[in-house]
Amino acid sequence: MSMWATSVTRHRMYLCYGILQASLWFFKEVRVRIPVKTNIHKDKRAWRLSHEAFLTFQELAHQQGLPTPAFLEVISRELALQRLSEEQRTKIKAEAARIAAERKNEAS
């Protein structure tokens, strides 16, 4: 008899579960899917390469006795000097002076 009672109970549980699923069908439409990264190895490699580049810059800055941000600023200025014409450098300096003056006026 206990087997019959268990079977009836199990049947009632399945029936309740089915009714519950049927009554909550609209929640399935609203669910938001979270994107899953599929190429984790590529992400790890990219992180490792960028971290190695950072460590290289950090070491070079340390060798020159500069903080890393100052070293990066020096490098970017040197590269800009190599790439830009004198006219472009003059325009950039004028724009930088204008922005600095605006910020100074706003702060005052």
Secondary structure, DSSP 8 states (H G I E B T S, - for coil): -HHHHHHHHHHHHHHHHHHHHHHTHHHHHH-------S-HHHHHHHHHHHHHHHHHHHHHHHHHT--HHHHHHHHHHHHHHHHS-HHHHHHHHHHHHHHHHHHHHHH-
